[in-house]
């Protein structure tokens, strides 16, 4: 009897999660429609090419921070670190 009860509880949990997800999705659809956007794009509209490149390219500081973390973790050697740092700073 315990296995059936556990199965039923799991089914109720999954159904509840599905209902909540559907409500959130409908609310987002309504908000996008009210703002004139389409699903899958930002509410303000699609990003232009200049915004897309700014989003896609991490800043020099972010790249150097990630590279430093990799060197600290031992993933890259000091020579590799210096070469990549020069490449990042060169642009």
N, CA, C and O atoms as a DFTB+ gen file, in Angstrom:
364 C
 N C O
     1  1       0.820      -1.193       0.000
     2  2       0.000       0.000       0.000
     3  2       0.868       1.263       0.000
     4  3       0.460       2.284      -0.553
     5  1       2.068       1.211       0.616
     6  2       2.942       2.371       0.692
     7  2       3.436       2.813      -0.675
     8  3       3.582       4.010      -0.923
     9  1       3.697       1.855      -1.569
    10  2       4.184       2.183      -2.904
    11  2       3.111       2.904      -3.724
    12  3       3.417       3.835      -4.469
    13  1       1.887       2.484      -3.589
    14  2       0.782       3.138      -4.313
    15  2       0.588       4.554      -3.802
    16  3       0.367       5.478      -4.584
    17  1       0.669       4.725      -2.482
    18  2       0.501       6.052      -1.897
    19  2       1.616       6.987      -2.369
    20  3       1.360       8.148      -2.687
    21  1       2.834       6.490      -2.412
    22  2       3.961       7.293      -2.875
    23  2       3.787       7.667      -4.347
    24  3       4.065       8.800      -4.741
    25  1       3.334       6.724      -5.147
    26  2       3.092       6.994      -6.562
    27  2       2.024       8.050      -6.769
    28  3       2.158       8.925      -7.624
    29  1       0.965       7.962      -5.983
    30  2      -0.108       8.952      -6.091
    31  2       0.371      10.344      -5.676
    32  3       0.006      11.343      -6.297
    33  1       1.192      10.403      -4.620
    34  2       1.738      11.699      -4.190
    35  2       2.609      12.298      -5.284
    36  3       2.553      13.501      -5.540
    37  1       3.411      11.461      -5.929
    38  2       4.275      11.940      -7.008
    39  2       3.438      12.456      -8.170
    40  3       3.758      13.486      -8.763
    41  1       2.361      11.738      -8.497
    42  2       1.497      12.165      -9.599
    43  2       0.843      13.511      -9.293
    44  3       0.741      14.367     -10.172
    45  1       0.402      13.698      -8.057
    46  2      -0.207      14.972      -7.662
    47  2       0.826      16.089      -7.741
    48  3       0.514      17.188      -8.199
    49  1       2.041      15.822      -7.303
    50  2       3.108      16.822      -7.346
    51  2       3.391      17.239      -8.784
    52  3       3.503      18.429      -9.078
    53  1       3.507      16.261      -9.679
    54  2       3.803      16.565     -11.079
    55  2       2.664      17.363     -11.704
    56  3       2.910      18.321     -12.437
    57  1       1.438      16.982     -11.426
    58  2       0.281      17.694     -11.987
    59  2       0.242      19.133     -11.468
    60  3      -0.031      20.057     -12.233
    61  1       0.511      19.328     -10.183
    62  2       0.521      20.671      -9.602
    63  2       1.604      21.533     -10.262
    64  3       1.366      22.693     -10.598
    65  1       2.780      20.957     -10.441
    66  2       3.863      21.695     -11.084
    67  2       3.481      22.071     -12.514
    68  3       3.797      23.168     -12.974
    69  1       2.814      21.178     -13.206
    70  2       2.402      21.443     -14.581
    71  2       1.376      22.578     -14.631
    72  3       1.451      23.446     -15.501
    73  1       0.433      22.573     -13.714
    74  2      -0.588      23.623     -13.668
    75  2       0.058      24.980     -13.376
    76  3      -0.281      25.981     -14.007
    77  1       0.988      25.007     -12.421
    78  2       1.676      26.260     -12.085
    79  2       2.467      26.758     -13.285
    80  3       2.448      27.951     -13.587
    81  1       3.158      25.863     -13.968
    82  2       3.939      26.246     -15.142
    83  2       3.033      26.842     -16.221
    84  3       3.371      27.856     -16.832
    85  1       1.890      26.210     -16.451
    86  2       0.958      26.720     -17.455
    87  2       0.448      28.113     -17.096
    88  3       0.309      28.968     -17.971
    89  1       0.168      28.343     -15.816
    90  2      -0.307      29.667     -15.388
    91  2       0.753      30.731     -15.632
    92  3       0.455      31.817     -16.129
    93  1       1.987      30.410     -15.278
    94  2       3.083      31.364     -15.478
    95  2       3.242      31.668     -16.960
    96  3       3.416      32.822     -17.354
    97  1       3.180      30.626     -17.775
    98  2       3.325      30.811     -19.214
    99  2       2.206      31.691     -19.782
   100  3       2.469      32.571     -20.601
   101  1       0.968      31.460     -19.356
   102  2      -0.149      32.286     -19.829
   103  2       0.021      33.740     -19.389
   104  3      -0.261      34.659     -20.158
   105  1       0.478      33.947     -18.161
   106  2       0.686      35.307     -17.661
   107  2       1.768      36.017     -18.471
   108  3       1.620      37.191     -18.808
   109  1       2.851      35.313     -18.784
   110  2       3.908      35.909     -19.591
   111  2       3.410      36.235     -20.992
   112  3       3.726      37.293     -21.535
   113  1       2.635      35.330     -21.578
   114  2       2.083      35.584     -22.909
   115  2       1.226      36.853     -22.908
   116  3       1.303      37.669     -23.827
   117  1       0.412      37.005     -21.865
   118  2      -0.448      38.176     -21.765
   119  2       0.380      39.452     -21.610
   120  3       0.056      40.476     -22.212
   121  1       1.444      39.396     -20.809
   122  2       2.297      40.563     -20.625
   123  2       2.992      40.936     -21.926
   124  3       3.065      42.116     -22.272
   125  1       3.503      39.948     -22.650
   126  2       4.175      40.228     -23.920
   127  2       3.198      40.816     -24.928
   128  3       3.540      41.737     -25.669
   129  1       1.983      40.281     -24.954
   130  2       0.984      40.794     -25.887
   131  2       0.625      42.241     -25.539
   132  3       0.451      43.067     -26.435
   133  1       0.515      42.551     -24.254
   134  2       0.176      43.906     -23.824
   135  2       1.295      44.891     -24.157
   136  3       1.034      46.068     -24.405
   137  1       2.541      44.408     -24.164
   138  2       3.677      45.277     -24.449
   139  2       4.029      45.301     -25.939
   140  3       4.938      46.018     -26.356
   141  1       3.318      44.528     -26.719
   142  2       3.565      44.524     -28.154
   143  2       4.711      43.641     -28.582
   144  3       5.123      43.698     -29.741
   145  1       5.235      42.834     -27.700
   146  2       6.322      41.929     -28.040
   147  2       5.791      40.587     -28.486
   148  3       4.584      40.345     -28.486
   149  1       6.704      39.723     -28.864
   150  2       6.331      38.364     -29.217
   151  2       7.079      37.410     -28.302
   152  3       8.164      37.745     -27.827
   153  1       6.529      36.233     -28.044
   154  2       7.221      35.279     -27.190
   155  2       8.599      34.950     -27.741
   156  3       8.781      34.803     -28.949
   157  1       9.560      34.839     -26.846
   158  2      10.921      34.516     -27.258
   159  2      11.804      35.732     -27.441
   160  3      13.012      35.597     -27.640
   161  1      11.219      36.921     -27.377
   162  2      12.011      38.140     -27.483
   163  2      11.860      38.919     -26.191
   164  3      10.970      38.652     -25.384
   165  1      12.728      39.867     -26.012
   166  2      12.627      40.714     -24.832
   167  2      11.363      41.549     -24.936
   168  3      10.949      41.885     -26.045
   169  1      10.734      41.898     -23.813
   170  2       9.507      42.684     -23.871
   171  2       9.656      44.003     -24.617
   172  3       8.675      44.500     -25.170
   173  1      10.842      44.583     -24.650
   174  2      11.058      45.838     -25.349
   175  2      11.191      45.675     -26.847
   176  3      11.301      46.668     -27.565
   177  1      11.183      44.440     -27.340
   178  2      11.344      44.181     -28.763
   179  2      12.655      43.461     -29.009
   180  3      13.436      43.259     -28.080
   181  1      12.902      43.073     -30.246
   182  2      14.129      42.351     -30.546
   183  2      15.349      43.252     -30.411
   184  3      15.285      44.457     -30.656
   185  1      16.452      42.645     -30.017
   186  2      17.683      43.398     -29.844
   187  2      18.280      43.725     -31.206
   188  3      18.248      42.905     -32.124
   189  1      18.821      44.927     -31.324
   190  2      19.487      45.321     -32.562
   191  2      20.871      44.705     -32.632
   192  3      21.317      44.091     -31.663
   193  1      21.569      44.853     -33.764
   194  2      22.890      44.251     -33.917
   195  2      23.898      44.769     -32.898
   196  3      24.748      44.015     -32.423
   197  1      23.804      46.063     -32.562
   198  2      24.758      46.601     -31.581
   199  2      24.501      46.031     -30.190
   200  3      25.442      45.819     -29.426
   201  1      23.241      45.783     -29.855
   202  2      22.931      45.184     -28.558
   203  2      23.335      43.718     -28.533
   204  3      23.820      43.226     -27.514
   205  1      23.143      43.018     -29.637
   206  2      23.487      41.598     -29.698
   207  2      24.985      41.413     -29.534
   208  3      25.413      40.481     -28.853
   209  1      25.793      42.276     -30.139
   210  2      27.239      42.128     -30.007
   211  2      27.687      42.484     -28.599
   212  3      28.636      41.890     -28.088
   213  1      27.025      43.438     -27.966
   214  2      27.380      43.803     -26.598
   215  2      27.030      42.678     -25.632
   216  3      27.740      42.457     -24.651
   217  1      25.949      41.975     -25.903
   218  2      25.545      40.872     -25.044
   219  2      26.436      39.665     -25.279
   220  3      26.816      38.985     -24.326
   221  1      26.776      39.390     -26.531
   222  2      27.519      38.188     -26.883
   223  2      28.983      38.279     -26.453
   224  3      29.564      37.261     -26.076
   225  1      29.586      39.444     -26.498
   226  2      31.001      39.581     -26.198
   227  2      31.206      39.949     -24.732
   228  3      30.782      41.021     -24.301
   229  1      31.854      39.073     -23.960
   230  2      32.130      39.439     -22.573
   231  2      33.182      40.543     -22.515
   232  3      33.988      40.695     -23.433
   233  1      33.165      41.292     -21.452
   234  2      34.115      42.400     -21.321
   235  2      35.526      41.861     -21.115
   236  3      35.721      40.701     -20.751
   237  1      36.495      42.723     -21.355
   238  2      37.898      42.350     -21.175
   239  2      38.141      41.935     -19.729
   240  3      38.859      40.971     -19.464
   241  1      37.547      42.659     -18.808
   242  2      37.725      42.340     -17.395
   243  2      37.172      40.949     -17.075
   244  3      37.794      40.183     -16.340
   245  1      35.997      40.628     -17.632
   246  2      35.419      39.301     -17.407
   247  2      36.313      38.207     -17.972
   248  3      36.525      37.177     -17.333
   249  1      36.837      38.436     -19.176
   250  2      37.709      37.440     -19.792
   251  2      38.975      37.232     -18.972
   252  3      39.411      36.099     -18.772
   253  1      39.566      38.332     -18.494
   254  2      40.785      38.218     -17.691
   255  2      40.514      37.540     -16.353
   256  3      41.345      36.780     -15.855
   257  1      39.350      37.818     -15.777
   258  2      38.977      37.176     -14.516
   259  2      38.822      35.675     -14.707
   260  3      39.306      34.888     -13.893
   261  1      38.147      35.275     -15.783
   262  2      37.983      33.848     -16.057
   263  2      39.326      33.190     -16.307
   264  3      39.576      32.080     -15.836
   265  1      40.187      33.866     -17.043
   266  2      41.510      33.326     -17.328
   267  2      42.324      33.174     -16.043
   268  3      43.029      32.181     -15.864
   269  1      42.226      34.157     -15.154
   270  2      42.919      34.068     -13.867
   271  2      42.394      32.918     -13.023
   272  3      43.162      32.234     -12.347
   273  1      41.090      32.708     -13.066
   274  2      40.504      31.583     -12.329
   275  2      41.001      30.255     -12.876
   276  3      41.269      29.324     -12.117
   277  1      41.124      30.169     -14.200
   278  2      41.632      28.935     -14.809
   279  2      43.083      28.677     -14.417
   280  3      43.476      27.536     -14.175
   281  1      43.880      29.754     -14.356
   282  2      45.276      29.589     -13.952
   283  2      45.357      29.183     -12.485
   284  3      46.165      28.329     -12.121
   285  1      44.526      29.787     -11.644
   286  2      44.529      29.448     -10.219
   287  2      44.095      27.999      -9.991
   288  3      44.560      27.344      -9.058
   289  1      43.207      27.509     -10.842
   290  2      42.735      26.127     -10.716
   291  2      43.720      25.140     -11.326
   292  3      43.554      23.930     -11.170
   293  1      44.749      25.637     -12.020
   294  2      45.736      24.754     -12.623
   295  2      45.335      24.230     -13.985
   296  3      45.951      23.292     -14.490
   297  1      44.321      24.815     -14.584
   298  2      43.856      24.357     -15.897
   299  2      44.792      24.844     -16.996
   300  3      45.052      24.119     -17.956
   301  1      45.303      26.070     -16.861
   302  2      46.249      26.601     -17.837
   303  2      47.577      26.889     -17.140
   304  3      47.618      27.206     -15.951
   305  1      48.654      26.773     -17.903
   306  2      49.989      27.046     -17.351
   307  2      50.233      28.549     -17.360
   308  3      49.452      29.314     -17.925
   309  1      51.330      28.960     -16.725
   310  2      51.666      30.387     -16.706
   311  2      51.949      30.905     -18.113
   312  3      51.574      32.029     -18.447
   313  1      52.607      30.092     -18.938
   314  2      52.903      30.513     -20.313
   315  2      51.608      30.675     -21.113
   316  3      51.452      31.646     -21.853
   317  1      50.684      29.728     -20.966
   318  2      49.400      29.834     -21.660
   319  2      48.621      31.049     -21.161
   320  3      47.971      31.751     -21.935
   321  1      48.701      31.277     -19.854
   322  2      48.021      32.437     -19.274
   323  2      48.532      33.724     -19.898
   324  3      47.745      34.578     -20.307
   325  1      49.858      33.865     -19.971
   326  2      50.451      35.097     -20.527
   327  2      50.079      35.271     -22.002
   328  3      49.798      36.385     -22.445
   329  1      50.078      34.179     -22.756
   330  2      49.735      34.271     -24.182
   331  2      48.277      34.692     -24.366
   332  3      47.974      35.552     -25.193
   333  1      47.388      34.089     -23.599
   334  2      45.972      34.432     -23.724
   335  2      45.684      35.843     -23.213
   336  3      44.839      36.551     -23.761
   337  1      46.388      36.240     -22.170
   338  2      46.219      37.595     -21.637
   339  2      46.633      38.632     -22.689
   340  3      45.960      39.648     -22.867
   341  1      47.737      38.368     -23.376
   342  2      48.186      39.287     -24.427
   343  2      47.159      39.329     -25.558
   344  3      46.883      40.402     -26.094
   345  1      46.590      38.177     -25.928
   346  2      45.581      38.128     -26.990
   347  2      44.343      38.935     -26.593
   348  3      43.803      39.686     -27.406
   349  1      43.896      38.780     -25.350
   350  2      42.704      39.496     -24.874
   351  2      42.961      41.008     -24.847
   352  3      42.124      41.795     -25.287
   353  1      44.117      41.398     -24.331
   354  2      44.416      42.827     -24.240
   355  2      44.641      43.474     -25.608
   356  3      44.424      44.674     -25.775
   357  1      45.075      42.679     -26.581
   358  2      45.292      43.203     -27.933
   359  2      43.952      43.457     -28.628
   360  3      43.874      44.217     -29.593
   361  1      42.917      42.816     -28.126
   362  2      41.598      43.054     -28.692
   363  2      41.269      42.049     -29.697
   364  3      40.188      42.093     -30.283
